Amino acid sequence: MQLGINLGYWGAGMDADNLAVAQEADRLGYAVCWAAEAYGSDAATVLSWVAAQTERIDVGSAIFQIPARQPAMTAMTAATLDSLSGGRFRLGLGVSGPQVSEGWYGVKFDKPLARTREYVEIVRKAMTRERLSYEGQHWTLPLPGGPGKPIKLTVHPQREHIPLYIAAIGPKNLEQTGEIADGALLIFPSAEHLEDTTITHLRAGREKAGKTLDGFDVCPTLPLAVGDDKDVAALADTFRPYTALYVGGMGSPKQNFYNQLAQRMGYEQEAAEIQGKYLSGDKQGAAAAVPHDLIDKTTLLGSVDRIADRMKAYAAAGVTTLSLAPAGFTLDERLASLRAGTEALERAGLA
């Protein structure tokens, strides 16, 4: 199992620190550095900045939002980033959510699976440098009856095949991801529930494509907080607002993928309570309602030995790249967490 680092969103006041974190991860031999986007910083600019100041570590979008870009533009960006980085780019895609898609981009959030499939097909076709033509339900290239004509990508990508990942949570999305992608980007993964909530659906998709999970990258992001084992409860409390935001506030009462995942993990009543409090404006109450067990199972907390044991569990469950989001109020604390991650991987015998 390899390690990655997830920088999250740029512009949160830790930008200089984020670059130092990426550089330390590069020095330590981490496999990939991911950056995210929502409705603030864009991931492409951040990744070009990081790639220019690192040497070996891959840079990946986690994620480029599908409603934000036409698929041909994503192919252009992927080819450019892969060329500039010397073949170190990984393309992560996702549909985002209804609030961002419709509120920020003005793109209707409907038929996300079909849109994702068409998007991936167009991106991959454009990357082959064939003349681009496509007829689908959501995209038709060139537009019929107009002056447009099939054209091809002028940039020569560094590699013929850039690894393509999809952010997936729900069973149908996971199955399609297994079918059409090279990897899956996961959030709130529990090693104890990974087979039922995730792997079984990815495997079904791979089987549809006539493939196995061999070579498919299962890549969850886990928050990491290092400390004494007797302080695990306190460490978990630092992630209460984070968990409450996703389980309670990322979406509407009818459409929150993270809330549905918590329910599938056995936290039906707790997920409903967290969401009810969060959407009513009681964010502190929502955070207090998050069960300690849910946080502990979806983060890496405690001593290096305890984290090593958790890493073993994730590897056994099918994780191939474990991306860390190290907690810390200072740069030194975050860098120490990175080094602890490397040490834990070695103690687990997974390096």
C-alpha positions in Angstrom: 0.0 0.0 0.0 1.3 3.5 -0.9 0.7 6.7 0.9 -0.6 10.0 -0.6 -1.3 13.4 0.8 -4.5 15.4 0.4 -4.0 19.2 0.6 -7.8 19.8 0.4 -8.8 23.3 -0.6 -6.3 26.1 -1.3 -6.9 29.5 0.2 -7.7 28.5 3.7 -4.9 30.5 5.2 -2.3 27.7 5.1 -1.1 28.0 1.5 2.6 28.5 2.2 2.4 25.6 4.6 0.6 23.4 2.0 3.5 23.8 -0.4 5.9 22.8 2.4 3.8 19.8 3.2 3.8 18.7 -0.4 7.6 19.1 -0.6 8.1 17.1 2.6 5.8 14.4 1.2 7.8 14.4 -2.0 11.0 14.0 0.1 9.5 11.1 2.1 8.5 9.2 -0.9 4.7 9.7 -0.8 3.2 8.6 -4.1 0.7 11.4 -4.9 -0.4 14.8 -3.7 -4.1 15.6 -4.3 -5.8 19.0 -4.3 -9.5 19.8 -4.3 -11.8 22.4 -5.6 -15.4 23.4 -4.7 -16.2 27.1 -5.1 -13.0 28.8 -4.1 -9.5 27.8 -5.4 -9.4 25.7 -8.6 -7.3 22.5 -8.5 -5.5 22.9 -11.8 -3.7 26.0 -10.8 -2.7 24.6 -7.4 -1.4 21.4 -9.0 0.7 23.2 -11.5 2.2 25.3 -8.6 3.0 22.1 -6.6 4.3 20.2 -9.6 6.7 23.0 -10.4 8.2 22.8 -6.9 8.4 19.1 -6.4 10.4 16.4 -8.1 9.0 12.9 -7.9 5.5 12.9 -6.3 2.5 12.7 -8.6 -0.1 15.5 -8.5 -3.8 14.7 -8.8 -7.1 16.4 -8.9 -9.4 15.3 -6.2 -11.5 16.4 -7.9 -12.0 18.4 -11.1 -15.7 19.1 -11.0 -17.5 17.8 -14.0 -20.1 20.7 -14.2 -17.2 23.2 -14.1 -15.6 22.3 -17.4 -16.5 21.0 -20.8 -14.9 17.5 -21.2 -12.6 18.7 -24.0 -11.2 21.4 -21.7 -10.5 18.8 -19.1 -8.6 16.8 -21.7 -6.5 19.9 -22.5 -5.8 20.6 -18.9 -4.8 17.0 -18.2 -2.5 16.8 -21.2 -0.9 20.1 -20.2 -0.4 19.2 -16.5 1.0 15.8 -17.5 3.4 17.4 -19.9 4.5 20.2 -17.5 5.0 17.7 -14.6 7.0 15.2 -16.6 4.3 12.5 -16.5 3.2 12.9 -12.9 -0.5 13.9 -13.3 -3.5 11.9 -12.1 -6.9 13.0 -13.3 -9.7 12.8 -10.7 -13.2 13.6 -11.7 -16.5 14.0 -9.8 -20.0 15.4 -10.3 -19.8 17.6 -7.1 -23.3 18.0 -5.5 -26.6 19.7 -6.4 -25.9 22.9 -4.5 -22.6 23.6 -6.2 -23.5 22.3 -9.6 -26.8 24.3 -9.8 -26.0 27.2 -7.5 -22.4 27.9 -8.6 -22.1 26.6 -12.1 -25.7 26.8 -13.3 -25.6 23.2 -14.5 -28.6 21.0 -13.7 -27.7 18.1 -11.4 -29.5 15.3 -13.1 -28.5 11.9 -14.5 -25.0 12.1 -12.9 -24.0 8.6 -13.8 -24.8 9.0 -17.5 -23.1 12.4 -17.6 -20.0 11.0 -15.9 -19.8 8.1 -18.4 -20.1 10.4 -21.4 -17.6 12.8 -19.9 -15.0 10.1 -19.4 -15.5 8.8 -22.9 -15.0 12.2 -24.4 -11.9 13.0 -22.3 -10.3 9.7 -23.2 -11.1 10.1 -26.9 -9.7 13.6 -26.9 -6.5 12.4 -25.2 -5.9 9.9 -28.1 -5.5 12.9 -30.4 -8.1 11.5 -32.8 -10.4 14.1 -34.4 -13.1 14.5 -31.8 -16.6 13.6 -32.6 -19.2 12.3 -30.2 -22.9 11.7 -30.1 -24.5 11.3 -26.7 -27.4 12.3 -24.6 -25.6 15.1 -22.9 -22.9 16.1 -25.4 -22.8 16.2 -29.2 -19.5 17.1 -30.8 -19.4 18.9 -33.2 -22.7 20.7 -32.7 -25.0 19.7 -35.6 -26.0 22.2 -38.3 -23.2 24.7 -37.5 -19.7 25.6 -38.5 -18.0 23.3 -36.1 -15.9 20.4 -37.3 -14.0 17.6 -35.7 -10.6 18.8 -34.5 -7.9 17.1 -32.5 -5.8 17.9 -29.5 -2.6 19.7 -30.6 -0.7 19.0 -27.4 1.2 15.7 -27.3 0.5 14.2 -23.8 3.5 13.0 -21.9 1.8 9.6 -21.6 -0.7 7.8 -23.8 -2.8 6.9 -20.8 -3.2 9.3 -17.9 -4.7 7.5 -14.8 -8.3 8.5 -14.4 -10.1 8.4 -11.0 -13.7 9.1 -10.1 -14.9 10.3 -6.7 -17.6 7.8 -5.8 -19.8 7.1 -2.7 -23.1 5.5 -3.8 -23.3 1.8 -4.9 -24.3 2.6 -8.5 -21.5 5.2 -8.9 -19.0 2.8 -7.4 -20.0 0.1 -9.8 -19.7 2.4 -12.8 -16.4 3.7 -11.5 -15.0 0.2 -11.4 -16.2 -0.3 -15.0 -14.8 2.9 -16.6 -12.0 4.3 -14.4 -8.5 3.4 -13.2 -9.2 4.2 -9.6 -11.7 5.4 -7.0 -11.4 8.4 -4.7 -13.2 7.7 -1.4 -14.1 9.7 1.6 -15.2 8.5 5.1 -14.0 4.9 4.5 -14.2 2.4 7.3 -12.0 -0.6 7.0 -14.6 -2.7 8.8 -17.3 -1.7 6.3 -15.2 -1.3 3.1 -16.1 -4.6 1.6 -19.9 -4.1 1.9 -20.0 -0.4 1.2 -17.4 -0.1 -1.5 -15.3 -3.0 -2.7 -18.2 -5.3 -3.7 -19.6 -2.6 -6.0 -16.2 -1.8 -7.5 -15.6 -5.5 -8.2 -19.0 -5.8 -9.9 -18.0 -2.9 -12.2 -14.7 -4.4 -13.0 -16.3 -7.7 -13.9 -18.7 -5.8 -16.3 -15.6 -4.6 -18.1 -14.0 -8.1 -18.1 -11.4 -7.1 -15.5 -10.5 -7.7 -11.9 -9.4 -5.3 -9.2 -5.8 -6.0 -10.0 -4.2 -2.7 -11.0 -7.2 -0.7 -9.9 -6.3 2.0 -7.3 -8.6 2.2 -4.3 -7.7 5.5 -2.8 -9.5 6.9 0.3 -8.5 10.1 2.1 -8.3 9.8 5.9 -7.7 12.6 8.4 -4.7 11.9 10.6 -4.0 13.1 14.1 -1.0 11.7 16.0 -0.9 11.6 19.8 -0.9 9.4 22.9 -3.4 6.5 22.8 -5.0 7.7 26.0 -5.9 10.9 24.2 -7.7 9.3 21.3 -11.1 10.7 22.4 -9.7 14.2 22.4 -8.1 13.7 19.0 -11.4 12.4 17.6 -13.1 15.5 18.9 -11.0 17.7 16.7 -12.8 16.1 13.7 -16.3 16.5 14.9 -17.0 19.7 12.9 -15.6 18.1 9.8 -17.7 14.9 10.1 -20.8 16.9 11.0 -20.3 19.2 8.0 -20.3 16.3 5.5 -22.8 14.0 7.2 -25.1 16.9 8.1 -24.6 19.7 5.7 -23.2 18.5 2.4 -26.5 18.3 0.5 -30.2 18.5 1.1 -32.3 16.4 3.4 -33.1 14.1 0.4 -29.7 14.1 -1.3 -26.7 13.8 0.9 -24.3 11.1 -0.3 -22.2 11.2 2.9 -25.2 10.9 5.1 -26.4 7.9 3.1 -22.9 6.3 3.5 -23.1 6.8 7.3 -26.5 5.0 7.2 -25.1 2.1 5.3 -22.4 1.8 7.9 -25.0 1.3 10.5 -25.5 4.8 11.9 -29.1 5.4 10.6 -30.4 7.2 13.7 -27.2 9.1 14.4 -27.0 10.3 10.7 -30.6 11.6 10.8 -29.9 13.5 14.1 -26.7 15.0 12.8 -28.4 16.2 9.6 -31.4 17.5 11.4 -29.4 19.6 13.8 -27.0 20.8 11.1 -29.7 22.0 8.7 -31.6 23.7 11.5 -28.5 25.8 12.2 -27.3 24.0 15.3 -23.8 23.1 14.1 -22.4 22.6 17.6 -25.2 20.2 18.4 -24.6 18.4 15.1 -20.9 18.0 16.0 -21.8 16.7 19.5 -24.1 14.2 18.0 -21.4 12.5 15.9 -20.6 9.2 17.5 -17.0 8.7 18.6 -17.0 5.3 17.0 -17.8 6.8 13.5 -14.9 9.3 13.8 -12.5 6.6 15.0 -13.4 4.2 12.2 -13.0 6.9 9.5 -9.8 8.6 10.6 -6.3 7.6 11.8 -5.8 8.5 15.4 -3.3 7.9 18.2 0.2 6.6 18.4 2.2 5.4 15.5 1.6 1.8 16.5 -2.2 2.3 16.7 -2.1 4.0 13.3 0.0 1.2 11.9 -2.6 -1.3 13.0 -5.3 0.7 11.3 -3.2 0.8 8.1 -3.0 -2.9 8.2 -6.8 -3.1 8.4 -7.2 -0.8 5.4 -4.7 -2.7 3.3 -6.4 -6.0 4.2 -9.7 -4.4 3.2 -8.4 -3.6 -0.3 -7.0 -0.1 -0.1 -4.0 0.4 -2.4 -3.2 4.1 -1.9 -4.0 5.7 1.5 -4.1 9.5 1.2 -3.6 11.4 4.5 -5.0 14.7 5.6 -2.7 15.5 8.5 -4.1 17.7 11.2 -2.1 20.3 13.0 -2.2 24.0 14.0 1.3 24.6 12.9 3.5 23.6 10.0 5.8 21.6 12.3 2.9 19.6 13.6 1.7 18.8 10.1 5.2 17.8 9.0 5.6 15.6 12.0 2.3 13.9 11.1 3.6 13.2 7.6 6.7 11.6 9.1 4.6 9.6 11.5 2.6 8.3 8.5 5.7 7.0 6.9 6.9 5.4 10.1 3.5 3.7 10.6 3.5 2.3 7.1 6.9 0.8 7.8 5.9 -0.6 11.1 2.8 -2.2 9.5 5.2 -3.9 7.0 3.4 -2.2 4.1 6.2 0.0 2.8 
